[in-house]
Amino acid sequence: MTCHDGFTLNDLVSYNQKHNEANGEENRDGTNDNLSWNCGVEGPTDDPEVERLRNRQVKNFHTLTFLAAGAPMLLMGDEVRRTQRGNNNAYCQDNEISWFDWNLLDRHPDIHRFVKHLIAFWVRRDAAEEEGISLNELLRRGQVQWHGVKLNQPDWGDHSHSLACTVRSIKGRFRAHIMFNSYWEALEFQLTPSGESAASSWHRWIDTSRDSPDDLCEWTDAPVVVEASYPVQPRSIVVLCAWLQNETGGWGEETR
């Protein structure tokens, strides 16, 4: 989502425009096309609702990064919301604008925890066990069903704010139902049928609208979802998972 050029992830959700005044070029350097949104306030704020939304957006972007096919790239500091104060071209700044503030570990422990668990999932996922598989081969072998708020009815329109998919892992050990709601109101998403056993039923693994630690549950603690639909809160991502093989192992070590 972010790299060494452009906004940090925190600034992507905190600024509508670049703020490169400190670079001495009258804010003319750096790209103007940042695809950013400040969530209602430009720059730092004490507004708890704006901060809550920014936290959610940061978790959304991290979730997208680590669930995507291929190798993820994480910009240093995005795991604790490092900011460059809106500077998207900080190459010339050897000061607090570009330094890493270790106090952020204490300021945003929920984001740090969230990213650590995503990394742990990525390391042990099925695709990681495939040696020498190319991205093209991974995409070719992928089993994905696309949905919208209703099953098998994805909205691919330019103004769509929702999407969902059901994905089966490469080795067929588990499946996931992922729901994306970028709308400003909650949406009720239909779910594909779950299995008959407790292990093969849907378990709520990620819901970025929830506070930590319920935003990303441990495998063993992921609650069962028995309803035929799931209410996804505004600007949130929800990931449900179901175990398909070795069901006696449930959601314990065998899922690893």
LOKOL-900372 format. One record per residue (C-alpha): residue number from 1; x, y, z. Coordinates in nm, 4 decimals. Layout:
N
  num         X         Y         Z
  NUM         X         Y         Z
...
This chain:
256
  num         X         Y         Z
    1    0.0000    0.0000    0.0000
    2    0.2875    0.2367    0.0783
    3    0.6634    0.2453    0.0164
    4    0.9653    0.4706    0.0760
    5    0.8249    0.7280   -0.1700
    6    0.4924    0.8927   -0.0923
    7    0.2844    0.8954    0.2238
    8    0.3298    0.6574    0.5134
    9    0.0209    0.4502    0.5866
   10   -0.0708    0.6755    0.8786
   11   -0.0456    0.9827    0.6574
   12   -0.2466    0.8129    0.3830
   13   -0.5440    0.8170    0.6197
   14   -0.4589    1.1524    0.7850
   15   -0.3935    1.3995    0.5020
   16   -0.5741    1.5006    0.1856
   17   -0.2737    1.6905    0.0501
   18    0.1029    1.6661    0.0830
   19    0.2762    1.8986    0.3280
   20    0.6357    1.9259    0.2076
   21    0.6986    2.2848    0.3200
   22    0.9999    2.1777    0.5286
   23    1.1771    2.0616    0.2107
   24    1.2353    2.4218    0.1030
   25    1.0697    2.3936   -0.2390
   26    0.7428    2.5695   -0.1520
   27    0.5599    2.2365   -0.1442
   28    0.6172    2.1826   -0.5178
   29    0.8194    1.8619   -0.4818
   30    0.6657    1.5176   -0.4359
   31    0.3640    1.3726   -0.6083
   32    0.0239    1.5393   -0.5899
   33   -0.1604    1.2144   -0.6644
   34   -0.1648    1.0384   -0.3275
   35   -0.5089    0.8700   -0.3349
   36   -0.5411    0.9654    0.0310
   37   -0.8263    1.0660    0.2625
   38   -0.7875    1.2402    0.5974
   39   -1.1019    1.0840    0.7515
   40   -1.2455    1.4286    0.8190
   41   -0.9565    1.6253    0.9704
   42   -0.6301    1.7307    0.8080
   43   -0.3366    1.6041    1.0128
   44   -0.3176    1.5147    1.3837
   45   -0.6374    1.5313    1.5877
   46   -0.7712    1.4530    1.9337
   47   -1.1139    1.3674    1.7943
   48   -1.1729    1.0079    1.9121
   49   -1.4118    0.9253    1.6266
   50   -1.1638    1.0371    1.3605
   51   -0.8849    0.8429    1.5323
   52   -1.1029    0.5334    1.5554
   53   -1.1779    0.5529    1.1836
   54   -0.8107    0.6043    1.0981
   55   -0.7177    0.2998    1.3050
   56   -0.9778    0.0976    1.1206
   57   -0.8536    0.2149    0.7823
   58   -0.4948    0.1258    0.8755
   59   -0.6089   -0.2247    0.9717
   60   -0.8040   -0.2509    0.6456
   61   -0.4952   -0.1716    0.4398
   62   -0.2793   -0.4148    0.6354
   63   -0.5420   -0.6868    0.5895
   64   -0.5512   -0.6300    0.2144
   65   -0.1715   -0.6415    0.1973
   66   -0.1318   -0.9734    0.3764
   67   -0.4315   -1.1503    0.2226
   68   -0.3270   -1.0642   -0.1334
   69   -0.1498   -1.3207   -0.3522
   70    0.2250   -1.2776   -0.3771
   71    0.4827   -1.1490   -0.1313
   72    0.3735   -0.8537    0.0862
   73    0.5849   -0.5413    0.1299
   74    0.5556   -0.3518    0.4575
   75    0.6955    0.0008    0.4966
   76    0.8920    0.0415    0.8189
   77    0.6755    0.2043    1.0819
   78    0.3398    0.1342    0.9200
   79    0.2894   -0.1327    1.1868
   80    0.2751    0.1454    1.4504
   81    0.1360    0.4337    1.2417
   82    0.4632    0.6196    1.1878
   83    0.4016    0.9685    1.0469
   84    0.6086    1.2067    0.8360
   85    0.3640    1.4878    0.9165
   86    0.2210    1.4800    0.5673
   87    0.5603    1.4971    0.3957
   88    0.5567    1.2580    0.0997
   89    0.9117    1.3305   -0.0181
   90    1.1189    1.3217    0.3008
   91    1.4499    1.2144    0.1411
   92    1.6156    1.5387    0.2526
   93    1.4977    1.5251    0.6133
   94    1.7360    1.3746    0.8695
   95    1.5249    1.4631    1.1718
   96    1.2000    1.3691    1.3454
   97    1.0136    1.3843    1.0128
   98    1.1937    1.0758    0.8830
   99    1.3155    0.9090    1.2034
  100    1.1422    0.6143    1.3694
  101    0.9822    0.7103    1.7007
  102    1.0022    0.4027    1.9263
  103    0.7347    0.5529    2.1533
  104    0.4848    0.4564    1.8829
  105    0.5080    0.0970    2.0061
  106    0.3405    0.2105    2.3271
  107    0.1048    0.4507    2.1506
  108   -0.0379    0.1997    1.9008
  109    0.0024   -0.1492    2.0501
  110   -0.3249   -0.2623    1.8892
  111   -0.1938   -0.1972    1.5374
  112    0.1380   -0.3640    1.6221
  113   -0.0422   -0.6720    1.7530
  114   -0.2709   -0.6815    1.4492
  115    0.0213   -0.6778    1.2045
  116    0.2186   -0.9401    1.3987
  117   -0.0743   -1.1811    1.3761
  118   -0.1174   -1.1127    1.0044
  119    0.2514   -1.1888    0.9470
  120    0.2213   -1.5121    1.1448
  121   -0.0737   -1.6152    0.9278
  122    0.1148   -1.5330    0.6072
  123    0.4155   -1.7400    0.7132
  124    0.2105   -2.0527    0.7824
  125   -0.0498   -2.0268    0.5057
  126   -0.0807   -2.3042    0.2462
  127    0.0869   -2.1099   -0.0324
  128    0.4015   -2.0716    0.1779
  129    0.4411   -2.4494    0.1717
  130    0.4610   -2.4547   -0.2079
  131    0.8230   -2.4406   -0.3217
  132    0.9016   -2.2727   -0.6502
  133    0.5439   -2.1781   -0.7353
  134    0.5147   -1.8621   -0.9443
  135    0.2562   -1.5908   -0.8869
  136    0.0938   -1.6742   -1.2218
  137    0.0660   -2.0395   -1.1194
  138   -0.0725   -1.9419   -0.7812
  139   -0.3408   -1.7283   -0.9468
  140   -0.4200   -2.0024   -1.1988
  141   -0.4704   -2.2612   -0.9263
  142   -0.6662   -2.0293   -0.7007
  143   -1.0283   -2.1193   -0.6282
  144   -1.2228   -1.7973   -0.5845
  145   -1.5968   -1.7289   -0.5981
  146   -1.6929   -1.3616   -0.6196
  147   -1.9947   -1.2122   -0.4467
  148   -2.1519   -0.8827   -0.3532
  149   -2.3802   -0.8348   -0.0557
  150   -2.5709   -1.1186   -0.2218
  151   -2.4030   -1.4446   -0.3147
  152   -2.2687   -1.4761   -0.6694
  153   -2.3726   -1.1186   -0.7506
  154   -2.0556   -0.9069   -0.7398
  155   -2.0918   -0.5412   -0.8334
  156   -1.7953   -0.4529   -1.0556
  157   -1.9248   -0.1035   -1.1289
  158   -1.7081    0.2066   -1.0937
  159   -1.9143    0.3291   -0.8006
  160   -1.9356   -0.0010   -0.6139
  161   -1.8501    0.0146   -0.2436
  162   -1.8728   -0.3537   -0.1586
  163   -1.7279   -0.6885   -0.2623
  164   -1.6959   -1.0374   -0.1181
  165   -1.5283   -1.3626   -0.2127
  166   -1.5016   -1.7221   -0.0975
  167   -1.1511   -1.8642   -0.1289
  168   -1.0255   -2.2207   -0.0834
  169   -0.6632   -2.2623    0.0195
  170   -0.4200   -2.4165   -0.2286
  171   -0.3973   -2.7458   -0.0416
  172   -0.7655   -2.7519    0.0446
  173   -0.7126   -2.7377    0.4199
  174   -0.9366   -2.4385    0.4869
  175   -1.1553   -2.1837    0.3147
  176   -1.2220   -1.8175    0.3828
  177   -1.5138   -1.5861    0.3175
  178   -1.3913   -1.2274    0.2906
  179   -1.6230   -0.9247    0.2902
  180   -1.5171   -0.5706    0.2015
  181   -1.7426   -0.2789    0.2915
  182   -1.6054    0.0616    0.1889
  183   -1.9516    0.2170    0.2183
  184   -2.0302    0.4715    0.4933
  185   -2.3125    0.2581    0.6307
  186   -2.3264   -0.1013    0.7528
  187   -2.4151   -0.3671    0.4942
  188   -2.5596   -0.7149    0.5487
  189   -2.3626   -0.9749    0.3510
  190   -2.5044   -1.3163    0.2685
  191   -2.2765   -1.6083    0.3591
  192   -2.2093   -1.9275    0.1692
  193   -2.3283   -2.2368    0.3593
  194   -2.0897   -2.3539    0.6296
  195   -2.0047   -2.7110    0.7189
  196   -2.2019   -2.9331    0.9510
  197   -1.9310   -2.9785    1.2155
  198   -1.8009   -2.7146    1.4552
  199   -1.4602   -2.7119    1.2860
  200   -1.5969   -2.6674    0.9345
  201   -1.8391   -2.3921    1.0378
  202   -1.7491   -2.0296    0.9774
  203   -1.5314   -1.8721    1.2460
  204   -1.4858   -1.4962    1.2720
  205   -1.1118   -1.4426    1.2383
  206   -1.0932   -1.0732    1.1429
  207   -1.3379   -0.7870    1.1843
  208   -1.1570   -0.4540    1.1555
  209   -1.4516   -0.2643    1.3037
  210   -1.3953   -0.4275    1.6426
  211   -1.1594   -0.3085    1.9114
  212   -0.8455   -0.5062    1.9921
  213   -0.8149   -0.7968    2.0601
  214   -1.1494   -0.8846    1.8961
  215   -1.0388   -0.7264    1.5683
  216   -0.8185   -1.0296    1.4951
  217   -0.8761   -1.3446    1.6985
  218   -0.6413   -1.6276    1.7762
  219   -0.7306   -1.9378    1.5772
  220   -0.8354   -2.1170    1.8948
  221   -1.0566   -1.8286    2.0080
  222   -1.2294   -1.7400    1.6805
  223   -1.6059   -1.7448    1.7553
  224   -1.8426   -1.9515    1.5433
  225   -2.0794   -1.7668    1.3086
  226   -2.4054   -1.9595    1.2679
  227   -2.6179   -1.6948    1.0953
  228   -2.6818   -1.6980    0.7196
  229   -2.5564   -1.3399    0.6877
  230   -2.3078   -1.1080    0.8557
  231   -2.3435   -0.7330    0.9220
  232   -2.0213   -0.5662    0.8070
  233   -1.9779   -0.2258    0.9648
  234   -1.8924    0.0879    0.7616
  235   -1.5455    0.0907    0.6067
  236   -1.4538   -0.2509    0.7413
  237   -1.3181   -0.5867    0.6317
  238   -1.4402   -0.9157    0.7766
  239   -1.2689   -1.2511    0.7233
  240   -1.4450   -1.5745    0.8189
  241   -1.2540   -1.9038    0.8070
  242   -1.3551   -2.2702    0.8096
  243   -1.1376   -2.5777    0.8583
  244   -1.1918   -2.8424    0.5901
  245   -0.9514   -3.1256    0.6756
  246   -0.8499   -3.3079    0.9945
  247   -1.1577   -3.1711    1.1621
  248   -1.0743   -3.3514    1.4834
  249   -0.7864   -3.1068    1.5148
  250   -1.0361   -2.8200    1.5127
  251   -0.8829   -2.4752    1.5341
  252   -0.5749   -2.5820    1.7244
  253   -0.2198   -2.6582    1.6169
  254   -0.3225   -2.8494    1.3032
  255   -0.4369   -2.5281    1.1359
  256   -0.0789   -2.4078    1.1480
